[in-house]
Amino acid sequence: MVIECVVRRNESEVELMTDMDLDSAPVVDADLYREVMGHYPTGVAVVTGFDNGEPIGMVVGTFSAVSLDPPMVTFMPAINSRTYMRLAESSAYCINVLAHDQLDLCRRMAVPRDDKFSQVDWSVSAFGAPALAEAVAHIHCTMRSAVPAGDHLIVLCTVHAMEVTRSAPPLLFFQGGYGGFSPRGMTAKGDADLITAIRLADPARRFIGALSEALGCEAAVLVGVNDNELTTAASAYGGDASMQERLGARIPLMPPLGEAYVAGQTTEVVERWLSRAPSQEPEVLARYRSRLRTIAERGVALAMIAPGGEDAYRDLHNAMDEYARNELTPARERAIRSVIQDMSWFFAAGELIDDEVYDVGSVAVPVHNPEGDVSMVVRLTQLPRRVDGRGVKHWIRELKEAASGIENELRGTGGAQQLQDYRAWYTSDY
Ligand SMILES: Cc1cc2nc3c(=O)[nH]c(=O)nc-3n(C[C@H](O)[C@H](O)[C@H](O)COP(=O)(O)O)c2cc1C
Protein backbone atom coordinates (compact mmCIF):
# COMPACT_ATOMS: atom_id res chain seq x y z
CA MET A 1 0.00 0.00 0.00
CA VAL A 2 1.29 3.42 -0.84
CA ILE A 3 0.53 6.09 1.67
CA GLU A 4 0.42 9.54 0.16
CA CYS A 5 1.17 12.36 2.49
CA VAL A 6 0.51 15.92 1.49
CA VAL A 7 1.92 18.69 3.58
CA ARG A 8 -0.01 21.90 3.16
CA ARG A 9 1.39 25.01 4.70
CA ASN A 10 -0.26 28.31 5.33
CA GLU A 11 1.04 31.16 7.44
CA SER A 12 0.68 29.59 10.86
CA GLU A 13 0.00 25.93 10.54
CA VAL A 14 1.38 22.78 9.09
CA GLU A 15 -1.23 20.23 8.25
CA LEU A 16 -0.58 16.64 7.42
CA MET A 17 -3.05 14.93 5.18
CA THR A 18 -3.09 11.31 4.29
CA ASP A 19 -5.25 9.06 2.20
CA MET A 20 -4.61 6.14 4.48
CA ASP A 21 -7.86 4.47 5.39
CA LEU A 22 -7.61 3.38 9.01
CA ASP A 23 -10.26 0.73 8.48
CA SER A 24 -8.48 -0.95 5.61
CA ALA A 25 -7.10 -4.43 6.22
CA PRO A 26 -3.61 -4.38 7.74
CA VAL A 27 -0.91 -5.12 5.23
CA VAL A 28 1.69 -5.94 7.84
CA ASP A 29 1.53 -9.20 9.72
CA ALA A 30 1.00 -8.60 13.46
CA ASP A 31 3.96 -10.80 14.49
CA LEU A 32 6.21 -9.03 12.03
CA TYR A 33 5.06 -5.65 13.38
CA ARG A 34 5.85 -6.77 16.94
CA GLU A 35 9.16 -8.25 15.95
CA VAL A 36 10.35 -5.24 14.01
CA MET A 37 9.16 -2.75 16.63
CA GLY A 38 10.74 -4.95 19.29
CA HIS A 39 14.11 -4.01 17.82
CA TYR A 40 13.55 -0.48 19.00
CA PRO A 41 14.18 -0.13 22.75
CA THR A 42 12.00 2.06 24.94
CA GLY A 43 12.13 3.40 28.44
CA VAL A 44 9.46 2.35 30.91
CA ALA A 45 7.15 4.86 32.61
CA VAL A 46 4.10 4.58 34.83
CA VAL A 47 1.28 7.04 34.22
CA THR A 48 -0.59 7.62 37.46
CA GLY A 49 -3.70 9.52 38.50
CA PHE A 50 -6.70 9.26 40.81
CA ASP A 51 -10.12 7.81 40.10
CA ASN A 52 -12.57 8.82 42.82
CA GLY A 53 -9.73 9.12 45.32
CA GLU A 54 -8.22 5.74 44.41
CA PRO A 55 -4.66 5.77 43.02
CA ILE A 56 -4.42 4.15 39.59
CA GLY A 57 -1.58 3.65 37.16
CA MET A 58 -0.43 1.85 34.06
CA VAL A 59 2.94 1.02 32.54
CA VAL A 60 3.66 2.60 29.18
CA GLY A 61 6.54 2.17 26.79
CA THR A 62 5.07 4.84 24.56
CA PHE A 63 5.89 7.85 26.71
CA SER A 64 7.71 10.44 24.64
CA ALA A 65 8.66 14.09 24.47
CA VAL A 66 6.62 16.12 21.98
CA SER A 67 7.03 19.86 22.28
CA LEU A 68 9.31 22.18 24.22
CA ASP A 69 7.32 25.37 23.71
CA PRO A 70 4.71 24.91 25.04
CA PRO A 71 5.93 21.84 26.93
CA MET A 72 3.98 18.75 25.90
CA VAL A 73 4.51 15.02 26.20
CA THR A 74 2.58 12.02 24.96
CA PHE A 75 1.78 8.41 25.74
CA MET A 76 -0.37 5.92 23.88
CA PRO A 77 -2.81 3.74 25.80
CA ALA A 78 -4.62 0.84 24.16
CA ILE A 79 -8.16 1.83 23.31
CA ASN A 80 -9.48 -1.01 25.49
CA SER A 81 -7.19 -0.36 28.47
CA ARG A 82 -9.33 -0.48 31.58
CA THR A 83 -6.85 1.60 33.51
CA TYR A 84 -6.77 4.29 30.87
CA MET A 85 -10.56 4.52 30.83
CA ARG A 86 -10.30 5.42 34.50
CA LEU A 87 -7.22 7.64 34.02
CA ALA A 88 -9.13 9.66 31.44
CA GLU A 89 -11.22 11.02 34.32
CA SER A 90 -8.19 12.03 36.42
CA SER A 91 -7.64 15.78 36.79
CA ALA A 92 -3.84 15.38 36.86
CA TYR A 93 -1.25 12.82 35.80
CA CYS A 94 2.19 12.06 37.09
CA ILE A 95 4.41 10.28 34.59
CA ASN A 96 7.00 8.34 36.57
CA VAL A 97 10.13 7.29 34.69
CA LEU A 98 11.22 3.99 36.22
CA ALA A 99 14.79 3.26 37.31
CA HIS A 100 16.73 0.12 36.36
CA ASP A 101 16.07 -1.40 39.78
CA GLN A 102 12.28 -0.93 39.69
CA LEU A 103 11.39 -4.01 37.69
CA ASP A 104 9.16 -5.39 40.47
CA LEU A 105 7.24 -2.15 40.55
CA CYS A 106 6.92 -2.24 36.76
CA ARG A 107 5.50 -5.77 36.87
CA ARG A 108 3.08 -4.82 39.61
CA MET A 109 1.81 -1.83 37.61
CA ALA A 110 1.49 -3.76 34.35
CA VAL A 111 -1.01 -6.33 35.55
CA PRO A 112 -4.75 -5.72 35.06
CA ARG A 113 -5.83 -5.57 38.69
CA ASP A 114 -7.27 -2.98 41.03
CA ASP A 115 -4.96 -2.97 44.06
CA LYS A 116 -1.73 -2.13 42.22
CA PHE A 117 -0.71 0.43 44.87
CA SER A 118 -1.17 -1.77 47.94
CA GLN A 119 2.55 -2.42 48.56
CA VAL A 120 3.97 0.53 46.68
CA ASP A 121 5.76 3.54 48.16
CA TRP A 122 4.10 6.69 46.79
CA SER A 123 2.92 10.14 47.83
CA VAL A 124 0.50 12.71 46.46
CA SER A 125 2.34 15.26 44.33
CA ALA A 126 1.70 19.00 44.64
CA PHE A 127 -0.27 18.67 41.41
CA GLY A 128 -2.61 16.03 42.78
CA ALA A 129 -1.39 12.75 41.28
CA PRO A 130 0.41 9.78 42.86
CA ALA A 131 4.19 10.19 42.61
CA LEU A 132 6.11 6.90 42.85
CA ALA A 133 9.12 6.87 45.21
CA GLU A 134 12.57 6.13 43.74
CA ALA A 135 11.50 6.93 40.17
CA VAL A 136 14.15 8.63 38.02
CA ALA A 137 11.86 11.53 37.07
CA HIS A 138 8.37 12.88 37.66
CA ILE A 139 6.51 14.73 34.92
CA HIS A 140 3.42 16.51 36.23
CA CYS A 141 0.85 17.04 33.51
CA THR A 142 -2.79 17.20 32.47
CA MET A 143 -4.46 15.73 29.42
CA ARG A 144 -4.86 18.13 26.52
CA SER A 145 -6.30 15.87 23.84
CA ALA A 146 -6.69 12.21 22.95
CA VAL A 147 -6.65 11.24 19.27
CA PRO A 148 -7.70 7.73 18.19
CA ALA A 149 -4.99 5.94 16.21
CA GLY A 150 -6.04 2.42 15.26
CA ASP A 151 -6.18 0.27 18.38
CA HIS A 152 -4.51 2.95 20.51
CA LEU A 153 -5.04 6.57 21.49
CA ILE A 154 -2.44 9.28 21.19
CA VAL A 155 -2.81 11.20 24.43
CA LEU A 156 -1.23 14.64 24.37
CA CYS A 157 -0.44 16.17 27.76
CA THR A 158 0.51 19.67 28.87
CA VAL A 159 3.45 19.65 31.27
CA HIS A 160 3.09 21.89 34.33
CA ALA A 161 6.24 20.88 36.18
CA MET A 162 8.89 18.21 35.97
CA GLU A 163 11.91 17.11 37.95
CA VAL A 164 14.68 14.53 37.97
CA THR A 165 14.24 12.88 41.33
CA ARG A 166 17.05 10.35 41.26
CA SER A 167 20.27 10.19 39.28
CA ALA A 168 20.10 6.53 38.29
CA PRO A 169 20.02 4.72 34.95
CA PRO A 170 16.50 4.05 33.67
CA LEU A 171 14.76 0.72 33.18
CA LEU A 172 14.74 -0.25 29.52
CA PHE A 173 12.47 -2.59 27.56
CA PHE A 174 13.83 -4.35 24.49
CA GLN A 175 12.65 -7.38 22.51
CA GLY A 176 10.24 -8.36 25.25
CA GLY A 177 12.87 -8.24 28.00
CA TYR A 178 14.08 -5.71 30.55
CA GLY A 179 17.55 -4.33 30.94
CA GLY A 180 19.67 -1.34 31.88
CA PHE A 181 21.97 1.09 30.20
CA SER A 182 25.78 0.83 30.19
CA PRO A 183 27.54 3.82 28.72
CA ARG A 184 30.15 2.67 26.19
CA GLY A 185 33.64 3.00 27.47
CA MET A 186 32.44 2.84 31.05
CA THR A 187 31.89 -0.89 31.11
CA ALA A 188 34.54 -2.88 32.87
CA LYS A 189 34.95 -6.52 32.02
CA GLY A 190 33.42 -7.49 35.32
CA ASP A 191 34.99 -9.95 37.69
CA ALA A 192 37.44 -11.45 35.21
CA ASP A 193 39.47 -8.27 34.80
CA LEU A 194 39.60 -7.77 38.52
CA ILE A 195 40.78 -11.27 39.26
CA THR A 196 43.52 -11.05 36.64
CA ALA A 197 44.59 -7.61 37.83
CA ILE A 198 44.63 -8.79 41.45
CA ARG A 199 46.75 -11.81 40.47
CA LEU A 200 49.15 -9.53 38.66
CA ALA A 201 49.47 -7.36 41.76
CA ASP A 202 50.30 -10.36 43.97
CA PRO A 203 54.08 -9.86 44.00
CA ALA A 204 53.52 -6.25 45.14
CA ARG A 205 51.39 -7.15 48.13
CA ARG A 206 54.10 -7.51 50.80
CA PHE A 207 55.85 -4.34 49.58
CA ILE A 208 52.78 -2.14 49.96
CA GLY A 209 52.02 -3.74 53.34
CA ALA A 210 55.47 -2.73 54.60
CA LEU A 211 55.24 0.75 53.06
CA SER A 212 51.87 1.58 54.57
CA GLU A 213 53.07 0.49 58.01
CA ALA A 214 56.37 2.34 57.83
CA LEU A 215 54.95 5.60 56.47
CA GLY A 216 51.52 5.58 58.17
CA CYS A 217 49.52 5.94 54.99
CA GLU A 218 47.59 4.04 52.34
CA ALA A 219 49.68 2.20 49.77
CA ALA A 220 48.01 0.77 46.68
CA VAL A 221 48.79 -0.98 43.42
CA LEU A 222 46.98 0.25 40.31
CA VAL A 223 46.85 -1.90 37.20
CA GLY A 224 45.59 -0.91 33.74
CA VAL A 225 42.38 -2.79 32.88
CA ASN A 226 41.77 -1.30 29.46
CA ASP A 227 42.77 1.71 27.39
CA ASN A 228 40.55 3.92 29.52
CA GLU A 229 41.03 2.88 33.09
CA LEU A 230 43.24 1.71 35.90
CA THR A 231 41.92 -0.38 38.73
CA THR A 232 42.97 -0.62 42.37
CA ALA A 233 44.28 -4.20 42.48
CA ALA A 234 45.71 -4.21 46.01
CA SER A 235 45.82 -1.81 48.93
CA ALA A 236 47.19 -1.67 52.48
CA TYR A 237 46.66 0.72 55.37
CA GLY A 238 48.94 1.99 58.12
CA GLY A 239 48.68 4.78 60.74
CA ASP A 240 45.28 6.50 60.59
CA ALA A 241 44.65 5.56 56.96
CA SER A 242 41.40 3.76 56.24
CA MET A 243 39.86 2.14 53.20
CA GLN A 244 38.43 4.95 51.06
CA GLU A 245 38.79 3.36 47.67
CA ARG A 246 37.47 -0.16 47.40
CA LEU A 247 39.36 -2.92 45.65
CA GLY A 248 38.50 -2.95 41.97
CA ALA A 249 37.67 0.78 41.97
CA ARG A 250 38.16 2.14 38.48
CA ILE A 251 40.19 5.27 37.88
CA PRO A 252 39.70 7.01 34.55
CA LEU A 253 42.85 7.47 32.50
CA MET A 254 42.36 11.11 31.66
CA PRO A 255 44.51 14.15 32.38
CA PRO A 256 45.62 14.72 35.04
CA LEU A 257 44.81 11.22 36.42
CA GLY A 258 47.08 8.29 35.69
CA GLU A 259 50.16 10.43 34.95
CA ALA A 260 52.59 7.99 36.53
CA TYR A 261 51.15 5.17 34.43
CA VAL A 262 51.18 7.07 31.16
CA ALA A 263 54.51 8.94 31.45
CA GLY A 264 57.24 7.00 29.68
CA GLN A 265 54.77 4.87 27.69
CA THR A 266 54.51 4.82 23.90
CA THR A 267 53.47 7.92 21.95
CA GLU A 268 50.22 6.16 21.13
CA VAL A 269 49.32 5.72 24.82
CA VAL A 270 50.32 9.30 25.64
CA GLU A 271 48.33 10.74 22.72
CA ARG A 272 45.26 8.71 23.64
CA TRP A 273 45.50 10.03 27.20
CA LEU A 274 45.94 13.61 26.00
CA SER A 275 42.97 13.29 23.64
CA ARG A 276 40.75 12.93 26.73
CA ALA A 277 41.87 16.26 28.19
CA PRO A 278 38.90 18.61 28.58
CA SER A 279 40.69 21.41 26.87
CA GLN A 280 42.54 20.71 23.66
CA GLU A 281 44.14 24.18 23.71
CA PRO A 282 47.76 23.81 22.53
CA GLU A 283 49.16 25.47 25.67
CA VAL A 284 47.19 23.14 27.97
CA LEU A 285 48.39 20.08 26.07
CA ALA A 286 51.93 21.43 26.10
CA ARG A 287 51.71 21.75 29.89
CA TYR A 288 50.63 18.11 30.23
CA ARG A 289 53.38 16.95 27.87
CA SER A 290 56.02 18.83 29.81
CA ARG A 291 54.67 17.38 33.05
CA LEU A 292 54.82 13.86 31.63
CA ARG A 293 58.44 14.46 30.60
CA THR A 294 59.34 15.58 34.14
CA ILE A 295 57.60 12.53 35.63
CA ALA A 296 59.41 10.20 33.24
CA GLU A 297 62.75 11.86 34.12
CA ARG A 298 62.20 11.83 37.89
CA GLY A 299 60.35 8.52 37.94
CA VAL A 300 57.66 9.87 40.27
CA ALA A 301 54.36 11.79 40.06
CA LEU A 302 53.49 14.02 43.00
CA ALA A 303 50.07 15.59 43.56
CA MET A 304 49.88 18.45 46.04
CA ILE A 305 46.86 19.72 47.93
CA ALA A 306 46.88 23.47 47.51
CA PRO A 307 46.33 25.63 50.63
CA GLY A 308 42.61 25.64 51.42
CA GLY A 309 42.09 22.94 48.85
CA GLU A 310 40.76 20.32 51.26
CA ASP A 311 37.17 20.68 50.07
CA ALA A 312 38.16 20.45 46.44
CA TYR A 313 40.29 17.40 47.21
CA ARG A 314 37.28 15.82 48.92
CA ASP A 315 35.16 16.67 45.84
CA LEU A 316 37.72 14.89 43.71
CA HIS A 317 37.67 11.90 46.00
CA ASN A 318 33.86 11.77 45.98
CA ALA A 319 33.78 12.11 42.20
CA MET A 320 36.24 9.24 41.83
CA ASP A 321 34.22 7.17 44.25
CA GLU A 322 31.08 7.75 42.23
CA TYR A 323 32.94 7.02 39.00
CA ALA A 324 34.07 3.73 40.50
CA ARG A 325 30.50 2.63 41.10
CA ASN A 326 28.71 1.02 38.20
CA GLU A 327 25.46 2.94 38.42
CA LEU A 328 26.59 5.89 36.39
CA THR A 329 24.39 7.74 33.95
CA PRO A 330 26.07 9.52 31.03
CA ALA A 331 25.06 12.87 32.57
CA ARG A 332 26.71 11.98 35.91
CA GLU A 333 29.75 10.69 34.06
CA ARG A 334 30.13 14.05 32.33
CA ALA A 335 29.68 15.90 35.64
CA ILE A 336 32.27 13.70 37.35
CA ARG A 337 34.72 14.08 34.53
CA SER A 338 34.39 17.83 34.79
CA VAL A 339 35.21 17.72 38.52
CA ILE A 340 38.28 15.62 37.75
CA GLN A 341 39.30 18.03 35.02
CA ASP A 342 39.01 21.02 37.34
CA MET A 343 41.51 19.40 39.68
CA SER A 344 44.52 19.82 37.43
CA TRP A 345 45.99 22.52 39.64
CA PHE A 346 46.64 19.96 42.37
CA PHE A 347 49.10 18.32 40.13
CA ALA A 348 51.33 21.33 39.59
CA ALA A 349 54.39 20.36 41.61
CA GLY A 350 57.79 21.94 41.09
CA GLU A 351 61.10 21.05 42.71
CA LEU A 352 60.89 19.95 46.35
CA ILE A 353 62.67 22.28 48.76
CA ASP A 354 64.05 20.63 51.89
CA ASP A 355 62.80 23.17 54.44
CA GLU A 356 59.50 23.96 52.80
CA VAL A 357 56.33 22.32 54.18
CA TYR A 358 54.00 20.40 51.88
CA ASP A 359 50.53 18.88 51.89
CA VAL A 360 50.90 15.92 49.57
CA GLY A 361 47.80 14.29 48.11
CA SER A 362 49.53 11.36 46.46
CA VAL A 363 52.92 10.00 45.37
CA ALA A 364 52.96 7.51 42.50
CA VAL A 365 55.80 5.54 40.93
CA PRO A 366 55.58 3.30 37.83
CA VAL A 367 56.54 -0.37 38.01
CA HIS A 368 58.10 -1.88 34.89
CA ASN A 369 57.64 -5.43 33.72
CA PRO A 370 60.61 -7.57 32.65
CA GLU A 371 60.24 -6.24 29.08
CA GLY A 372 60.65 -2.69 30.33
CA ASP A 373 57.05 -1.53 29.89
CA VAL A 374 55.01 0.10 32.64
CA SER A 375 52.70 -2.60 33.96
CA MET A 376 51.39 -1.02 37.14
CA VAL A 377 51.75 1.92 39.49
CA VAL A 378 52.39 1.93 43.23
CA ARG A 379 50.76 4.88 44.95
CA LEU A 380 50.79 6.41 48.42
CA THR A 381 47.76 8.41 49.65
CA GLN A 382 46.31 9.54 53.00
CA LEU A 383 49.81 10.69 53.88
CA PRO A 384 50.64 12.71 56.98
CA ARG A 385 50.05 16.43 56.35
CA ARG A 386 52.47 19.33 56.53
CA VAL A 387 55.65 17.40 55.96
CA ASP A 388 58.84 19.15 54.86
CA GLY A 389 60.65 18.53 51.57
CA ARG A 390 63.11 16.17 53.24
CA GLY A 391 60.22 14.01 54.49
CA VAL A 392 58.57 13.92 51.07
CA LYS A 393 61.86 12.95 49.45
CA HIS A 394 62.13 10.11 51.98
CA TRP A 395 58.67 8.82 50.91
CA ILE A 396 59.71 8.96 47.27
CA ARG A 397 62.90 6.98 47.98
CA GLU A 398 60.96 4.36 49.91
CA LEU A 399 58.35 4.07 47.19
CA LYS A 400 60.96 3.75 44.44
CA GLU A 401 62.74 1.08 46.42
CA ALA A 402 59.48 -0.83 46.76
CA ALA A 403 58.84 -0.43 43.02
CA SER A 404 62.23 -1.87 42.13
CA GLY A 405 61.65 -4.70 44.63
CA ILE A 406 58.39 -5.50 42.84
CA GLU A 407 60.19 -5.36 39.47
CA ASN A 408 62.68 -7.94 40.77
CA GLU A 409 59.84 -10.15 41.95
CA LEU A 410 58.16 -9.89 38.55
CA ARG A 411 61.39 -11.03 36.90
CA GLY A 412 61.77 -13.96 39.26
CA THR A 413 58.28 -15.29 39.83
CA GLY A 414 56.85 -15.85 36.42
CA GLY A 415 55.48 -12.33 36.47
CA ALA A 416 56.32 -11.96 32.80
CA GLN A 417 54.04 -14.84 31.90
CA GLN A 418 51.33 -13.48 34.18
CA LEU A 419 51.59 -10.15 32.45
CA GLN A 420 51.50 -11.74 29.03
CA ASP A 421 48.36 -13.72 29.92
CA TYR A 422 46.82 -10.61 31.28
CA ARG A 423 47.68 -8.56 28.19
CA ALA A 424 46.34 -11.27 25.88
CA TRP A 425 43.14 -11.25 27.85
CA TYR A 426 42.52 -7.57 27.98
CA THR A 427 43.36 -6.81 24.39
CA SER A 428 41.01 -9.57 23.23
CA ASP A 429 37.54 -8.75 21.96
CA TYR A 430 34.60 -9.07 24.26
C1 LIG B 1 7.11 -2.46 29.18
C2 LIG B 1 5.63 -2.28 28.99
C3 LIG B 1 5.16 -1.25 28.19
C4 LIG B 1 3.81 -1.06 28.01
N1 LIG B 1 3.38 -0.05 27.24
C5 LIG B 1 2.06 0.16 27.06
C6 LIG B 1 1.59 1.26 26.30
O1 LIG B 1 2.36 2.05 25.79
N2 LIG B 1 0.26 1.39 26.16
C7 LIG B 1 -0.63 0.53 26.73
O2 LIG B 1 -1.82 0.69 26.57
N3 LIG B 1 -0.21 -0.49 27.49
C8 LIG B 1 1.10 -0.68 27.69
N4 LIG B 1 1.52 -1.72 28.45
C9 LIG B 1 0.52 -2.61 29.09
C10 LIG B 1 -0.09 -1.97 30.31
O3 LIG B 1 0.80 -1.38 31.15
C11 LIG B 1 -0.84 -2.96 31.21
O4 LIG B 1 -0.89 -4.19 30.64
C12 LIG B 1 -2.19 -2.46 31.46
O5 LIG B 1 -2.12 -1.27 32.15
C13 LIG B 1 -3.03 -3.41 32.28
O6 LIG B 1 -4.22 -3.53 31.65
P1 LIG B 1 -5.43 -2.53 31.90
O7 LIG B 1 -4.98 -1.18 31.54
O8 LIG B 1 -6.51 -3.00 30.96
O9 LIG B 1 -5.79 -2.65 33.33
C14 LIG B 1 2.87 -1.92 28.64
C15 LIG B 1 3.33 -2.93 29.47
C16 LIG B 1 4.70 -3.11 29.65
C17 LIG B 1 5.17 -4.19 30.55
Ligand as a Chemical Component Dictionary entry (heavy atoms), coordinates in Angstrom:
data_LIG
# 
_chem_comp.id                   LIG 
_chem_comp.type                 NON-POLYMER 
_chem_comp.pdbx_formal_charge   0 
_chem_comp.three_letter_code    LIG 
# 
loop_
_chem_comp_atom.comp_id 
_chem_comp_atom.atom_id 
_chem_comp_atom.alt_atom_id 
_chem_comp_atom.type_symbol 
_chem_comp_atom.charge 
_chem_comp_atom.model_Cartn_x 
_chem_comp_atom.model_Cartn_y 
_chem_comp_atom.model_Cartn_z 
_chem_comp_atom.pdbx_ordinal 
LIG C1  C1  C 0 7.107  -2.463 29.183 1  
LIG C2  C2  C 0 5.628  -2.283 28.990 2  
LIG C3  C3  C 0 5.160  -1.255 28.194 3  
LIG C4  C4  C 0 3.806  -1.060 28.012 4  
LIG N1  N1  N 0 3.381  -0.049 27.236 5  
LIG C5  C5  C 0 2.056  0.156  27.056 6  
LIG C6  C6  C 0 1.590  1.260  26.303 7  
LIG O1  O1  O 0 2.364  2.049  25.789 8  
LIG N2  N2  N 0 0.259  1.391  26.156 9  
LIG C7  C7  C 0 -0.626 0.531  26.728 10 
LIG O2  O2  O 0 -1.823 0.686  26.568 11 
LIG N3  N3  N 0 -0.207 -0.493 27.491 12 
LIG C8  C8  C 0 1.098  -0.684 27.685 13 
LIG N4  N4  N 0 1.520  -1.724 28.450 14 
LIG C9  C9  C 0 0.516  -2.605 29.086 15 
LIG C10 C10 C 0 -0.087 -1.967 30.312 16 
LIG O3  O3  O 0 0.797  -1.381 31.153 17 
LIG C11 C11 C 0 -0.840 -2.964 31.209 18 
LIG O4  O4  O 0 -0.890 -4.191 30.636 19 
LIG C12 C12 C 0 -2.191 -2.464 31.455 20 
LIG O5  O5  O 0 -2.123 -1.268 32.154 21 
LIG C13 C13 C 0 -3.030 -3.412 32.283 22 
LIG O6  O6  O 0 -4.220 -3.526 31.646 23 
LIG P1  P1  P 0 -5.431 -2.529 31.899 24 
LIG O7  O7  O 0 -4.980 -1.179 31.540 25 
LIG O8  O8  O 0 -6.506 -3.000 30.960 26 
LIG O9  O9  O 0 -5.792 -2.649 33.327 27 
LIG C14 C14 C 0 2.875  -1.915 28.640 28 
LIG C15 C15 C 0 3.331  -2.933 29.470 29 
LIG C16 C16 C 0 4.698  -3.107 29.651 30 
LIG C17 C17 C 0 5.166  -4.187 30.553 31 
# 
loop_
_chem_comp_bond.comp_id 
_chem_comp_bond.atom_id_1 
_chem_comp_bond.atom_id_2 
_chem_comp_bond.value_order 
_chem_comp_bond.pdbx_ordinal 
LIG C1  C2  SING 1  
LIG C2  C3  SING 2  
LIG C2  C16 DOUB 3  
LIG C3  C4  DOUB 4  
LIG C4  N1  SING 5  
LIG C4  C14 SING 6  
LIG N1  C5  DOUB 7  
LIG C5  C6  SING 8  
LIG C5  C8  SING 9  
LIG C6  O1  DOUB 10 
LIG C6  N2  SING 11 
LIG N2  C7  SING 12 
LIG C7  O2  DOUB 13 
LIG C7  N3  SING 14 
LIG N3  C8  DOUB 15 
LIG C8  N4  SING 16 
LIG N4  C9  SING 17 
LIG N4  C14 SING 18 
LIG C9  C10 SING 19 
LIG C10 O3  SING 20 
LIG C10 C11 SING 21 
LIG C11 O4  SING 22 
LIG C11 C12 SING 23 
LIG C12 O5  SING 24 
LIG C12 C13 SING 25 
LIG C13 O6  SING 26 
LIG O6  P1  SING 27 
LIG P1  O7  DOUB 28 
LIG P1  O8  SING 29 
LIG P1  O9  SING 30 
LIG C14 C15 DOUB 31 
LIG C15 C16 SING 32 
LIG C16 C17 SING 33 
# 
